[in-house]
Amino acid sequence: MITSFNQAGEIDFDRLTIHTDRLINNGINYLVVLGTTAETPTLSSGEKSDVIRCVVDACGGRIPLIIGAGGNDTRSVIESVKSADLEGVNGFLSVTPYYNKPSQEGIYQHFSAIASAAELPVILYNVPGRTGSNISAETTLRLAADYGNHTGQTG
């Protein structure tokens, strides 16, 4: 889901609410807010929290809401997972670590740490063309066996 901005470069919460309603009214099954291919890298932590609250309010529990919690710094991802206001949120989408090109064991350890910290399901987001790393089926199955809050791969 895109983040709406006004001419001054600030988040346009009225437009974000309208966009949320439009998506839901057009039959989508769930929303992903603050994914890695959205404007997320350019938002402050306060802005991210404000976007989540706006979309949660606009969504009103009509469909599941997933929030992006990804990055190549495991500690930062865990901090964002632990500090997020989870009221009205159904899960996290977390991208395979990018740039560092971790081994499969490194990928396993990254997601293992996130799963241990997360109160909600974690969806593994595998986009090798953007991250430079690819989570194998074996690593996915290992995580699924070890952590019930991992729900599988996308992408």
Legacy VTK file of the C-alpha trace (Angstrom):
# vtk DataFile Version 3.0
C-alpha trace
ASCII
DATASET POLYDATA
POINTS 155 float
0.000 0.000 0.000
1.317 3.429 -0.887
1.604 6.250 1.611
-0.183 9.433 0.539
1.701 12.729 0.781
0.592 16.323 0.317
2.387 19.033 -1.693
4.519 19.926 1.337
5.863 16.358 1.501
3.939 15.514 4.668
1.750 12.451 5.083
-1.772 13.197 3.875
-3.845 11.267 6.388
-7.158 12.227 4.756
-5.984 10.733 1.455
-4.545 7.710 3.234
-7.960 7.074 4.792
-9.687 7.486 1.419
-7.155 5.150 -0.224
-7.667 2.526 2.489
-11.443 2.648 1.996
-11.069 2.467 -1.783
-8.875 -0.622 -1.580
-11.206 -2.391 0.850
-14.301 -1.445 -1.137
-12.716 -2.882 -4.282
-12.435 -6.331 -2.751
-8.882 -6.786 -1.538
-8.344 -9.587 0.975
-5.835 -7.844 3.269
-3.582 -4.774 3.448
0.177 -4.553 3.826
1.251 -1.215 5.243
4.869 -0.019 5.370
6.245 -2.712 3.096
9.783 -2.401 1.799
8.792 -1.253 -1.678
6.596 1.543 -0.313
7.882 4.851 1.036
8.820 3.195 4.316
12.596 3.839 4.171
11.976 7.594 4.033
9.610 7.764 7.033
10.596 8.486 10.619
9.558 6.042 13.327
6.906 8.529 14.456
5.526 8.815 10.939
5.426 5.026 10.650
3.421 4.797 13.865
1.054 7.497 12.618
0.538 5.688 9.311
-0.233 2.428 11.104
-2.755 4.141 13.398
-4.439 5.898 10.463
-4.793 2.705 8.444
-5.908 0.655 11.470
-8.619 3.246 12.145
-9.662 3.431 8.486
-9.651 -0.351 8.166
-11.851 -0.744 11.212
-11.202 -4.476 11.387
-12.919 -5.109 8.039
-9.940 -7.049 6.656
-6.628 -8.309 8.063
-3.860 -5.744 8.326
-0.179 -6.685 7.988
2.608 -4.235 8.771
6.073 -4.296 7.295
8.871 -4.975 9.749
11.910 -5.765 7.699
15.505 -4.876 7.146
19.007 -6.218 7.150
19.701 -5.235 10.765
18.121 -7.924 12.930
18.254 -5.808 16.095
16.455 -2.902 14.438
13.754 -5.210 13.090
13.251 -6.732 16.538
13.004 -3.254 18.078
10.345 -2.240 15.550
8.408 -5.462 16.216
8.583 -4.987 19.985
7.709 -1.282 19.947
4.820 -1.413 17.463
1.309 -0.682 18.673
-0.336 -3.936 17.632
-3.972 -3.063 18.276
-5.808 -3.838 15.036
-2.748 -5.461 13.427
-2.811 -9.128 12.375
0.813 -9.851 11.514
4.209 -8.733 10.244
5.760 -8.951 6.802
9.529 -9.230 7.090
11.866 -9.148 4.123
14.855 -11.434 3.744
17.960 -9.503 4.835
19.277 -7.412 1.978
22.703 -6.225 0.902
24.568 -8.415 3.416
23.779 -11.594 1.446
23.584 -13.903 4.473
23.957 -17.660 4.265
20.899 -19.853 4.799
21.963 -20.229 8.436
22.211 -16.447 8.713
18.734 -16.091 7.215
17.448 -18.721 9.636
19.011 -16.921 12.613
17.608 -13.550 11.452
14.040 -14.818 11.191
14.418 -16.981 14.279
15.238 -13.912 16.358
12.289 -12.000 14.880
9.902 -14.896 15.483
11.047 -15.138 19.095
10.325 -11.435 19.633
7.061 -11.161 17.673
3.678 -11.483 19.331
1.974 -11.873 15.945
2.517 -14.118 12.905
5.535 -13.319 10.749
5.241 -13.672 6.987
8.576 -14.273 5.288
8.992 -11.904 2.344
11.385 -13.359 -0.201
12.292 -11.028 -3.077
15.773 -12.067 -4.222
15.821 -9.598 -7.104
15.609 -6.729 -4.636
17.485 -8.153 -1.644
20.320 -10.120 -3.208
19.508 -13.060 -0.949
17.105 -15.919 -1.422
15.495 -17.938 1.349
15.503 -21.602 0.445
12.532 -23.919 0.818
14.543 -25.895 3.369
15.117 -22.796 5.519
11.442 -21.877 5.268
10.402 -25.367 6.344
12.894 -25.315 9.214
11.458 -22.003 10.450
7.910 -23.298 10.073
8.773 -26.383 12.129
10.538 -24.368 14.820
8.198 -21.354 15.022
4.464 -21.618 14.625
4.177 -17.870 14.048
5.944 -18.049 10.676
3.302 -18.430 8.007
5.305 -18.934 4.836
6.901 -17.139 1.915
5.602 -14.546 -0.501
7.121 -13.163 -3.653
LINES 1 156
155 0 1 2 3 4 5 6 7 8 9 10 11 12 13 14 15 16 17 18 19 20 21 22 23 24 25 26 27 28 29 30 31 32 33 34 35 36 37 38 39 40 41 42 43 44 45 46 47 48 49 50 51 52 53 54 55 56 57 58 59 60 61 62 63 64 65 66 67 68 69 70 71 72 73 74 75 76 77 78 79 80 81 82 83 84 85 86 87 88 89 90 91 92 93 94 95 96 97 98 99 100 101 102 103 104 105 106 107 108 109 110 111 112 113 114 115 116 117 118 119 120 121 122 123 124 125 126 127 128 129 130 131 132 133 134 135 136 137 138 139 140 141 142 143 144 145 146 147 148 149 150 151 152 153 154
